[in-house]
């Protein structure tokens, strides 16, 4: 199966590929459902072409287009043509018709926003020219298997990790109603996570039922996060061709860590199939997920990479709709869970053995750090030195300033720096 990762800006795109993505998806400013991500514009297409190399890249054009937006899309056709897209992700059929007129050779993927969830719909979209269907998140594994059997000649893509919207395939009007910012036009305010109070009950005037609130989070309508790490074998067995990670608005750290974990799991799945046939590989499942049968000794130990998924800022995990509605229908009563702070990244190596340092959150020499890389789980360093732009040792590094670092353990450009929250 293809591993498809999110990229909200150039840096995240580079890390998605470096940490194991077969393909990435990006948005162009004004035409993507993630308007608050650092969607691409200006001359960035040049750098994107360089970063992409021979990997796949998909352009998300998945807003619902009103008349003015569709006219704006047509005006920007020459600019869009500069991007090295292998396919367009589209939900609006008017936009699809327009894009096909100008780019007949491109492949087209039906966005999950179209909530395509049955074989008749899949067959119809295939006949219209779509080569891939990004299934509505409401499909179960049984639904996917039935669709695959009924329509074997179209690619199927499914989400495996990340935030889930409370609305049907993301079609939500709450943000538009409360804040005049439409989720269906890429400007969601995440109104489902605001601080609400339930209206008073008739027989108890003046009494309100509070909805608990945590940091950046409330519980009234907030879905759990999706995690299908333990169930990639079932997804493949059902007929999924591409597994997708949600999160263009999330951090570089999130993109890299999640991509790396799923890369390792997919590599192991492929290795096990080649070595032993169709044997599902599993470690203990996320909360409320059915456990898979454990096979003989794994090709390599996946448990540490599974644990890495718990080291990013997240909500409680679930398996969404894949095993039925019960898990998906339960909202979470917990705030965001965070074990680690993303501190920055390692840049180029200098002649004296130091590396440039890109600081995202403050780093102190008094606190041990962990370095993670595409092919190392992590390595700890409590004996590193930070230098300011004048080459003087300093006790801390702050975001927005220039620093270099000398580590006591081997590092490479692209390694990520983090610290445990309780340190």
Steps between C-alpha positions, in 0.01 A plus 500: 500500500606857432578715804358850447604780736387861554713805418386846604819677391835437330674384816228249583504374141874429521460321834202295377715354224814468715313308769349247263200627302446354155281798417396830654200727456508878507259785443532812290391812682126582460407163351564262789293388797791588727508875442667553838791276406797670336366402161725555204516811286740733319814333359500206741418263216868511398619373837216248513617353169850459643381345829256264333749314285345173384244479782129565446332833571127570504340844487195553721237709319230375731298802608143541381520765229254787486481694174773750589734228623455299182579807290809559714607140444481548123706819523773308682523206260837606358642534851361162612657341193847580641457258790628143450173337601443136421129537579240751615279435803154637419154493655314764296395360163503845341864541598566147377349581160705819472827335603449209260448745217842651562681191635352199320815294558491532880363242740208601720426385856155549643525682834359347816277811511288337231419231761511214252409196708338238274589306184242670277649841578851368450404352165339828391806708590727248330294529183533880524878465488617484861788258544485496881225534758589639843230324692273676744623439853168335583587185304567183696753235404212283378374791287845544347529130418159506333593808298830344394326184381234695310740751339845340476642743243517819708745593776368537854654733757414511870607705802700315762609765747412846630212721604146408408223752437169450676310572177418256222817485287594843630188677371452732795316833525568570867804721433318694231197551723692611809799682351416569134797285398406201288654160564394405148705783353815427698455734796376286790523656849465159670184622668431149625781550752386835642386546859123443514236485769188292456173695518306491825239232552137611536456382859838639615511866394841659538683168520747433220678177420864585428702335229851428626783690337874432483785683332400582140218248525141448611294184512157577358549379144865405486580171330782271598800474271524217250778240536507192278865413557410152625260426217686565176473132407120518517497813288714334238289186510189714446654648185644838601774625264612812687496582871479868587617698801297808593669818618613773260450755778703301751869532579802371315560276801156342462552447127838335545421279800169369369636445149801311635288269719265407217796457263651242736166323542438483126854378436451227756165402353657468156797305637278261693279436200802426287648269761197326646194580289192684623575525873378815677768673708380659822594648831245582768215704355390858572218559747176338387657340192463129434833322548656313211628148528868511589720310257843348550804716582487829306754590236595786730344641815218739413404577859744794540366663182145452621600668826629798303141578397428575865784754510326758283228741608178305452159411630391153604539245223222303336449289189234730358225328303710211372365247752156661539354825627535450872862611528453791259190633675673540836633850557804545718486649849875559519707797391792473261759254626863603464812320623767686301579851378626549145809718541648525153698332224862430411628684193810471285831380640774762525874439444573504874252219572222722628156518337270789434198501727142592410326579829122459530469503881763595756788256554702506824833329546390405853224273361586179311362483147409215268590491132279299267569415137345309211689184593583546868226481759665758724827566675541707816759772550565671834840638405447735205616860453305782338678797340353838410555675166835631627621151591470545876359216715156582644271328747188519288379547145182691416280494193578764240875524559804335337684221680727204441528184708774250582359167608660211687314242290492461121234710324414579140321783320127446534509351848231634733561622855251445782488510879273318742228720650580401858866607474 
